[in-house]
Amino acid sequence: MRHRVLLTAAVAAASAGLCAPAAQADTKIGEDGYFVHAWDGLIVWSQLVGDRHQIWAKEADGEPLRIQGTGSSTGPMSVDVGRGAGGRPRLVYQRCPTFSRCDIYRIDPATQVRERKLGFSTKRDMEVAPSQWRGTYVFGRTAGAQAGRSPSKRGGMFVKRPGSSVRRWTSRIPTDTDIRGSHIAYAYLPASGTDSTYIFLTTTTSRKTCRVARGDSAAFVTEPTLDGGYVYWLVVPQKQDGDRVRIRRAAVKQGSCEIGDVETSSTTVRGFENETGGPNGLAVDDGTIYVSNADQVTRLDDPGFPAG
């Protein structure tokens, strides 16, 4: 059952024309998008408006609208939507008042009243790349290091489950996370001086970790997302010379970090000339695939994977 959570006349900031079709096999649903995520028919992303980033959202049959109460940020706001503790969609997001300070907040998109900063956000460290599922939170802590770079004594990926304290799951600082059920997928960029990038999979019940994918000097892997028993990710060419960005997935074994055979979508994504070198967001909601980049948020009308 899909929950209708958005978006009343009180949020009448929708821009006209954002739902016009884009390229063949794509449907444009938003402008200037970063960090797209989706669940239960609600798509959310960080959108650049002027020189500030804001959180925007769209229901499958609605117009793109800004989520009020989330403020703005100097950089893209990593945002995730997942099932809340009460079964309704709940957003968690990273907001950075300055380039050296990021905290994690939670908001109910139905009320659009920002709840207080989550208690695991600290003054001395930066909390990044949050995701949430039924009250369990996953996030990175940089401990003074740049997100996704070398681990520090306090840095890494952390898990906060209902009724328990925050626990460090790994010393790797993630660049992105996603959680669905008991599975956690995250992207990792090691210390500078290497072309390697990684997608890892773990669970909320064990720290055992499995490597899903590895990028190299030809292409990097990024944007892990979990949906329907699969883990999805992007494979992006390191040099944008007309090559296409590929989407891959693998079945996730229940209760384990192990995966099945890797499948590559027959639908590829156009590469973009921007600071990231390609799409920097991937979301999958009940098999529907969305990508985001510095130009727009796009729904792929042909997911390019075998049915079922």
N, C-alpha and C positions, 0 to 999 in steps of 0.2 A: 504493500500500500504506500503510495506516495503522499508525502505531507506537503500541503500548500502552505508555505511560510512567508512568502513575499507578497507583495511589497506594496504598501498602500499608497494612497494619494498623498500622504505626508512626505513621501519620497518622490516627488515629481520632477526629479532631475534627469530623467531619461533623455538621451540625445536622439534626435530623429535620424532614421536611415541606417541604424547600426545592424539591422537584420537583413540587409540586402545580400543576395547571393554573391559570393566571391568567385574564385577560380572553379573550374570544373571539378566535381566530386568534393567540393568544399562549400561550407556555408559560413559566412562571416557573422559572428554574433557579438563582437565587441572590438573596441579600439585599443591600441597601444598596450597590449596585455603582457603580463608576466605571471609566472607561478600559477597556472590554472589548476584547479582541483574541482571535483564534482562528486556528488552523491545524491541519490534519491531524487533526481531531476533538477537539482540546484547546482548551477555552475558558478564558481567564484574565481576572481583573479585580482591581481594588483594592476591598476591602470595609471599611466602617467597623464596628469592633467596640469598643464603649465610646466612648472618645475618641481611639482610634488606628486608623490604617489598616493593613491587612494584605493580602497577596496570596493570593487564593483561585483554585482551578481546578476544572474538571470535565471529564471525558471524556464523550463523547456519551451513553454508556449507564451512566454512573457517578453517584456522589453528589458534591456540592460538598465540597471539602476544602481546608484551609489548606496552602499551600506552606511547609513548614518551612525554616528557614535564611535567610529573607528579612527577618527583623526586622519592625519597624513604623515608622510615620512619622506626623508631626503632620498632614500633608496627604495627599490621595490620591496613590497611587504609580502613576505612569504606567508601564504594563507592556506589553510586546509579546512575542508568541511567533512564531517563524519557523523555517525550516529551518536547522539548525546546519551547521557545516563538515562534519560526518560524516553528514549526512542526517537526523538525529534532531531532534525539537523542542528548541529552546533559548530560554530566557527572558532578556530584558534588562529592567531596570527602574530607575526613578528613585526613590531613597530620600532623604528630607529629614529628617535628625535635628532640624533646627530650620527655622523658616520662612525663614531667610536662607541656608541651605546645602543643596544637593542634589548628590548624586553618582550615578553610574551603575554598576550591578552586573550580573553575569551569573550564571545558575544553570542547572544541568541538572535538569529536573523529575523525571527518573528517580531520581537520587540524592538530590536535595533538600539537597545540601551546597553552601552558598554559596561561590562562587569569589571571589577578591579583587576589590576595586574595580578597574574597568578603567583602564588606564594613561592614557587621555586625560582622566580626571577631574582637575581642578585644584583647588588650595586657594583661589585668589583669585577664581575664577569659579563660577557655577552651571551645571551640565549638566542638561538637561531633555529631555523628549519623545523618548526613544530608540526605535529600531527596528533590527532585525537580519535579514539574510538571507545564509546561507552564508558567514558570517564578515565580511561588510561591514556596518559600523555607520553609522547616521545619527542625529544628535542636534543639539539646540540648545545654544548657550552664551550665557548672558545677560550675562556680563561686568559684573555689578552691576546690570543693568537687569531689570525684571520680565519674565518670559517672555512672548514675543509682542509686546513693546512696541518702542520706538524702537531701531534698530540703534545699536551703539556701535562703537568702533574694533576691539575684540576680539570682539564678539558676532556671532551669525549662525547659520546651519545648516552643520554640518560633516559630512564623509564620511571614514570610515576603512576602506580596503580592505585585504585581506590582503597583507602584504609591502610596504605603502606607509605613508607618514606621514599624519597627520591633515591634511585640507585643507578650507579654508573654501569652501563651494559658493556661498553667497549671504550678503549682509549681513542678510537678513531673519531674525529670530529666530522659529522656528516654535512654535506652541502644540501641535502634534501632527504626527507623521511616520509614514509607513509605507513599507516597501520590499519589493518582490517582483521577483525577477529583476534586471533592470537599471533598473527604473522606481522612482522616488521620488515620493511624493505628500506634500504638507505643507499645513497650515493656517497662515494668517498674519493677525494682527490689528495693523494699523498703529498709529501714535502716537495718543494720546488726542485727542479733538476731531473724530473722524470716525466715521461709522456703518459704514464699509466693512469687510468681511471677505473673505478670499480663500482659494481652494483653488488651489494650483499643482502642476504636474507637471514633473519633470525626469528625467534619467537619470544613471547612474553613469559614463557614458562621455563626457558633454558637459554643460557648465554651461548650455546653452540651456534656457530655462524657458518653459512655456506656461501661460497662465491658464485654469483649468478652470471656475471659477465665482466670482461676486462677490456678496456680500451687501450689503444696504443698510438703510435705516431701518425697513423693513417686516419683514425677516427676515435672519438671519445664516446663513452657511454654515460648516460645521465637520465635524470627524471624518472626514477622508479615509481610505479603506481600499482596497487593491488585491486583486483576486481574479479569477481566470479570464479575464484579458484585459480587465477593466473597472476603472475607478476609480469608487468609490461615495462619497457624502457626504450629510450631513443639511442640510436647510433648515428652520430653526427660527424661528417668529414671534418678533419682538422683545418683543411684549406677549402674555402668556399669557391669552387671553380665550376659551378653548375652541377656538381654532384647532388644527388638526392639524399635526404635524411630518411633513414629507415626506422621502422617500429618493429620491435621484437617482443616475444612473450614466451613464457614457459609455464606449464602447469605446476602448481605448488602442492606438495604432498601434505595431507592433513596432519597437523600436530608435529610437523617436521620442517626443517629448513631445506630439505632436499627438493629438487625440481626435476621435471620430466624433460623431454626433448624440446629444444628451442625452435620456435617457428618465426619466420620473417613475413611481415605483411606484404601482400602484393601491391598495396597502396603506399606510395612514398610521399614525403612532404617536401615542398620546395625549400631550399636553403635560402637564408636571408643574409644580406650584408649588414651586419650590426655588431655590436661589441661582444656578443656571445658566440658569433659564428654560426648560429642556427637557432631553431626553436628552443626556447628555454622553459617550456612547460608542457606537460603531458598529463591528461586526465582520462580515465575510463569509467563510465557509469553504465552498468548493465549492458556492457558491450559497445556502447557508443563512445567514440574516441574524440577528444578535443586536444588541440595543440595551441600554444600561445608563443608569441615572440614580440619583439619590440614594435611590430606593425599592427598586429591584430590577434584576436582570439577566434579560432576557426573550429567548426565541427566537420569531421570527415564523414561525408555521407556514405562512403564505401569503406568500412573498416579494414577490408583486405585480408581477413582471417577466415578460415573455414568455419561454417556455422556449427555451433555446439562445442 
